[in-house]
Amino acid sequence: HKYWKARIADYYRKKGCQVEVEKQINGKPDLIVKSGEGTVAVEIETGKSDPILNIMKNLKHGFPIVITVATSESAEQSILVKLRAAQMAQDPRIRVVSGKAF
């Protein structure tokens, strides 16, 4: 998880974004990314936590976009199944991205 935080933070910094990395488990997203287009929450999902809870938490805190990064293909499939079950799969505020994109 720590590896992915550093890798994704570096990716966004290289694109000119400001990145705030969660220092501890405190209810904040793993990363907060700020650019000229706005601010987004980034959650890294390894398959060991509740992605729906994390997405809902970030939307409730006012993030207009929540990017959920799946660190494996199985994690990505699990997230997509859970989003469909929660009737959230078509929500334009939620994006699921493979860790391979970083």
C-alpha positions in Angstrom: 0.0 0.0 0.0 2.8 2.4 0.9 4.5 1.6 -2.4 1.4 2.4 -4.4 0.9 5.7 -2.5 4.5 6.8 -3.4 4.2 5.6 -7.0 0.9 7.3 -7.7 1.9 10.5 -5.9 5.0 10.7 -8.0 2.9 10.2 -11.2 0.7 13.1 -10.4 3.5 15.3 -9.2 5.3 14.8 -12.6 2.1 16.0 -14.2 2.3 19.2 -12.2 -0.2 18.5 -9.6 0.0 19.1 -5.9 -0.3 15.9 -3.9 -1.1 15.4 -0.2 -0.3 11.9 1.0 -2.1 10.5 4.0 0.3 10.2 6.8 -1.7 7.8 9.0 -5.1 6.2 9.0 -7.2 9.1 9.9 -10.2 9.0 7.7 -8.6 10.9 4.9 -8.2 9.6 1.4 -4.8 7.9 0.5 -4.0 10.9 -1.7 -5.5 14.3 -2.4 -4.6 15.5 -5.8 -5.0 19.2 -6.8 -4.6 20.5 -10.3 -6.0 23.3 -12.4 -9.0 21.1 -13.0 -9.9 20.7 -9.3 -9.3 18.4 -6.4 -9.8 14.7 -6.4 -9.5 11.9 -3.8 -7.5 8.9 -4.7 -8.1 5.6 -2.8 -5.7 2.7 -3.3 -7.5 -0.6 -3.1 -5.6 -3.9 -2.6 -8.8 -5.9 -2.0 -8.4 -5.9 1.8 -10.8 -3.0 2.6 -14.3 -1.9 1.8 -14.1 0.2 -1.4 -17.7 1.3 -1.3 -17.2 2.6 2.2 -14.1 4.5 1.2 -15.8 6.0 -1.9 -18.9 7.0 0.0 -16.7 8.6 2.8 -14.9 10.7 0.2 -18.0 11.8 -1.6 -19.6 12.7 1.7 -16.5 14.9 2.5 -17.2 16.8 -0.7 -14.7 15.5 -3.1 -16.2 15.9 -6.6 -14.3 12.9 -8.0 -13.0 9.8 -6.3 -10.4 7.7 -8.2 -10.1 4.2 -6.9 -6.9 2.5 -7.9 -7.0 -1.3 -8.0 -3.6 -2.8 -7.4 -4.5 -6.1 -9.0 -6.9 -7.4 -11.6 -8.8 -9.3 -8.9 -9.1 -6.2 -6.8 -10.4 -4.3 -9.8 -13.0 -6.9 -10.6 -14.1 -7.0 -7.0 -14.5 -3.2 -6.9 -16.6 -3.2 -10.1 -18.9 -6.0 -8.8 -19.4 -4.1 -5.5 -20.1 -0.9 -7.4 -22.7 -2.6 -9.5 -24.3 -4.2 -6.4 -24.5 -0.8 -4.7 -26.0 0.7 -7.9 -23.0 3.1 -8.1 -21.3 1.8 -11.3 -22.7 4.6 -13.5 -21.9 7.4 -11.0 -19.7 9.9 -13.0 -18.0 11.0 -9.8 -16.4 7.5 -9.4 -13.5 6.2 -11.5 -11.9 2.8 -11.2 -8.4 2.7 -12.6 -5.9 -0.2 -12.8 -2.6 0.4 -11.0 -0.9 -0.4 -14.3 -1.9 3.1 -15.4 0.7 4.5 -13.1 
